[in-house]
């Protein structure tokens, strides 16, 4: 964390703070990113999916990357989070918002 010159208060990394969040389903393969949020569920079925994603480790602050996509159509996608790799359908991955590492607005 960066500090002001006085060393008393932390300074925000403005690039990271203003980088737009994107859905994990749109993240390019092998692009490092960080989970920023899980989108609110619009139905009971989506709520169950969001809870399952949280249980397996898709939590804000976790590093994530897409390692492969299915053929044809790119569904499912293989996603690496921590030391685990999961296959997610694109509509499941769309519920996960990420910030691309090194992105600027």
C-alpha positions in Angstrom: 0.0 0.0 0.0 1.4 3.4 -0.9 1.6 6.1 1.7 1.5 9.9 1.4 4.8 11.6 1.8 4.0 12.3 5.4 3.5 8.6 5.9 0.3 9.1 7.9 -2.5 8.1 5.6 -2.7 5.5 2.8 -3.0 6.8 -0.8 -5.4 5.1 -3.2 -4.0 3.4 -6.3 -6.2 5.5 -8.6 -5.7 3.2 -11.6 -7.0 0.2 -9.7 -9.7 2.1 -8.0 -11.2 3.3 -11.3 -10.5 0.3 -13.5 -13.9 -0.9 -14.8 -15.1 -4.2 -13.6 -15.9 -6.8 -16.3 -17.6 -10.2 -16.2 -15.3 -13.1 -15.8 -17.0 -14.5 -18.9 -15.4 -11.7 -21.0 -11.9 -12.0 -19.5 -9.3 -13.0 -22.2 -7.5 -16.2 -21.6 -4.4 -16.0 -19.3 -5.1 -12.4 -18.4 -4.5 -12.0 -14.6 -7.5 -10.4 -12.8 -8.9 -10.1 -9.3 -12.4 -10.9 -8.2 -14.1 -7.6 -7.3 -17.7 -8.8 -6.6 -20.4 -11.3 -7.3 -23.4 -9.8 -9.1 -26.7 -9.8 -7.3 -28.9 -12.8 -8.1 -32.1 -12.1 -10.1 -33.7 -15.5 -9.3 -33.7 -18.3 -6.9 -31.6 -20.4 -9.3 -29.0 -17.6 -9.7 -28.9 -17.2 -5.9 -28.0 -20.9 -5.6 -25.2 -20.5 -8.2 -23.8 -17.4 -6.5 -23.7 -19.2 -3.2 -22.0 -22.2 -4.8 -19.4 -19.9 -6.4 -18.7 -18.3 -3.0 -18.3 -21.7 -1.4 -15.7 -22.8 -3.9 -13.6 -19.6 -3.5 -14.8 -16.9 -5.8 -14.6 -14.2 -3.2 -13.6 -10.5 -3.6 -9.8 -10.0 -3.6 -9.0 -13.5 -5.0 -6.7 -13.7 -8.0 -8.3 -15.4 -11.0 -7.6 -16.2 -14.7 -9.3 -18.0 -17.5 -7.0 -20.9 -18.7 -9.1 -22.5 -21.5 -12.4 -22.3 -23.3 -14.5 -25.1 -24.8 -14.9 -25.6 -28.5 -17.2 -24.8 -30.2 -18.7 -21.7 -28.8 -16.3 -21.3 -25.9 -18.5 -23.0 -23.3 -17.6 -24.1 -20.7 -14.5 -22.1 -19.6 -11.7 -23.4 -17.3 -11.0 -20.9 -14.6 -8.1 -20.9 -12.2 -8.6 -19.5 -8.7 -5.9 -20.2 -6.1 -4.5 -23.7 -6.6 -7.8 -25.0 -8.1 -9.2 -25.1 -11.6 -13.0 -25.1 -12.2 -15.1 -25.5 -15.3 -17.8 -22.8 -15.4 -20.6 -22.2 -17.9 -20.4 -18.7 -19.4 -23.7 -17.7 -17.7 -22.2 -18.7 -14.3 -18.9 -16.8 -15.0 -20.9 -13.7 -15.9 -22.1 -13.5 -12.3 -18.4 -12.9 -11.2 -17.1 -9.3 -11.7 -13.3 -9.0 -12.0 -10.8 -6.2 -12.4 -8.1 -6.8 -14.9 -4.6 -6.4 -13.3 -2.8 -3.4 -14.7 -5.9 -2.0 -16.3 -6.5 1.8 -16.4 -9.7 3.6 -17.1 
